[in-house]
């Protein structure tokens, strides 16, 4: 078993004539908390969509935990140990909180007996208990029966993380988990992600909030216009001239003074 | 029990069975306007299996074989039909029903346009328990993890895929199971009235059944039952109310009033009479202690 849970080699994707991901390679170390950052339109979410199988690669290769998953069907990728959350909340609006989390368990239930077990008729079944426990651990266990559409945004964001976690991933992909959250909610999300990390799950996240990235992550990959322009520690990334140029569109010298605001 | 009441109950039971046949695929977001086609297949297949000119099998066996026959046909047609979605699926299923009617009308040994007599009789004492079984089966089916995946497909197909739901397989199964339930209803129709003709199972029937389901609500398994009861009982009741009050204008125009009901319902409850949220609220109302403790927990969190 290698030290990397995910390796991306020479990933390429274009939409029409536009090359959105141009020869991107990087690896995510097992047990790390890696951030994928870059200005708007850099291709971060496209990388996530390529990883989870929403799009097919035009070139390159994805290895998840030593297995080539480049051509694995999207519904099978989760069984290889990868699950994700979404930039705009994509919980099932007509399902209750606990049912949304039980959808996350889908990949762990593959036998006919498990598919035809009447979850809704026996409130004490093990699937439901597991889902309710996971919600309670994340601090959102108060509303298991509530229809998700009726819950506040910050709670829904955390429920998305819980749903992804019950799929028992090795690698958790989070697309802007802190976007739109207030400080208290961001703090709660941070606690939750610390717990996720402590349970041995590797995290790869896309995020714009650099305070959050610096506080949470130990490695940063920077994309700009579909190319990787930097990878390294969060401290190094702040000093890198090309990253500053990508974000501020100026020379590094000029940006030096403003670097505090760059975040 | 008077003949009138029994006739009304039979219609209610059959409508309920049809409605659940449309509901199961509808729960995964499929709009099926081909109910008449599956009902025709069930009614004619069962009548033929049962007829003395055909194999002459016992009625129970005929009904089951008719379900299997409809299941096989709908399995194969589900592949082209499920390539469409939304309003295009409505059109594709409507076309399917028309094709079935067109074929049956031209088959000599099924009586062609003159219709077909059906040998064995099934009365309310057979039909009502079957309707109850269909309801119970649907509640069970939708409570399983498979039912959960169908409801997830309805809400967000691509996210359901990413969590391991096999979308295409699930849709094909839902479509086929629904078709078999409608076939069951169609067979019972034939055996109750002992005469079938393709023109009875027309577009209007398909529209009404789809309306039962959409009006009742596709989010919970209560929807089709509520929809079917509402659609069958309300117009009949209006007639009785009109008669007892001597309001002839209401007796004549009750469908006008019913139409107004439907429009109001669409405005007030566009997602159907019974929604998921309403079900939760009603459960909270019945077990008010749960609601109380819920309130406390929310407060303590804030």
Contacts between the chains, C-beta under 8 A, distances in Angstrom:
chain1	res1	chain2	res2	distance
A	52	B	162	5.4
A	53	B	162	7.2
A	54	B	158	6.5
A	54	B	162	7.3
A	74	B	161	5.0
A	74	B	162	5.8
A	75	B	161	4.9
A	75	B	162	7.4
A	75	B	164	5.3
A	75	B	165	6.3
A	75	B	166	5.6
A	75	B	167	7.3
A	76	B	164	7.5
A	77	B	162	7.5
A	78	B	162	6.5
A	78	B	163	5.9
A	78	B	164	4.6
A	79	B	164	6.3
A	83	B	162	7.5
A	83	B	163	7.1
A	84	B	162	6.6
A	86	B	159	7.2
A	90	B	156	5.7
A	90	B	159	4.8
A	92	B	151	7.1
A	92	B	152	5.3
A	92	B	155	3.8
A	92	B	156	6.0
A	92	B	159	7.4
A	92	B	160	7.9
A	93	B	155	5.9
A	94	B	151	6.7
A	94	B	154	7.1
A	94	B	155	5.5
A	94	B	219	5.3
A	94	B	276	5.3
A	95	B	148	7.5
A	95	B	151	6.1
A	95	B	152	6.9
A	95	B	155	6.7
A	95	B	276	7.5
A	96	B	276	7.2
A	96	B	280	7.2
A	99	B	148	6.1
A	99	B	151	7.7
A	102	B	145	7.3
A	102	B	148	6.1
A	103	B	148	6.2
A	103	B	149	7.4
A	103	B	152	5.2
A	103	B	160	7.0
A	103	B	163	5.5
A	103	B	165	7.6
A	104	B	163	5.8
A	106	B	145	7.1
A	106	B	149	6.6
A	106	B	163	5.0
A	106	B	164	4.3
A	106	B	165	5.7
A	107	B	163	6.5
A	107	B	164	3.6
A	109	B	145	5.7
A	114	B	145	6.4
A	115	B	144	6.6
A	115	B	145	5.1
A	115	B	146	4.8
A	115	B	149	8.0
A	116	B	144	5.0
A	116	B	145	7.5
A	116	B	146	6.2
A	117	B	144	6.1
A	117	B	145	6.3
A	118	B	140	5.6
A	118	B	143	4.5
A	118	B	144	5.4
A	119	B	143	6.1
A	119	B	144	6.4
A	119	B	145	5.8
A	119	B	148	6.5
A	120	B	142	7.3
A	120	B	143	3.2
A	120	B	144	7.8
A	120	B	147	7.4
A	120	B	148	7.9
A	121	B	139	7.8
A	121	B	140	6.9
A	121	B	143	4.9
A	127	B	145	7.5
A	142	B	294	7.4
A	142	B	297	4.7
A	142	B	298	6.0
A	142	B	301	5.8
A	143	B	294	8.0
A	143	B	298	8.0
A	145	B	280	5.7
A	145	B	283	7.5
A	146	B	280	6.7
A	147	B	276	5.1
A	147	B	277	4.9
A	147	B	280	6.4
A	149	B	277	8.0
A	150	B	277	6.6
A	163	B	163	7.6
A	167	B	163	6.4
A	167	B	164	7.4
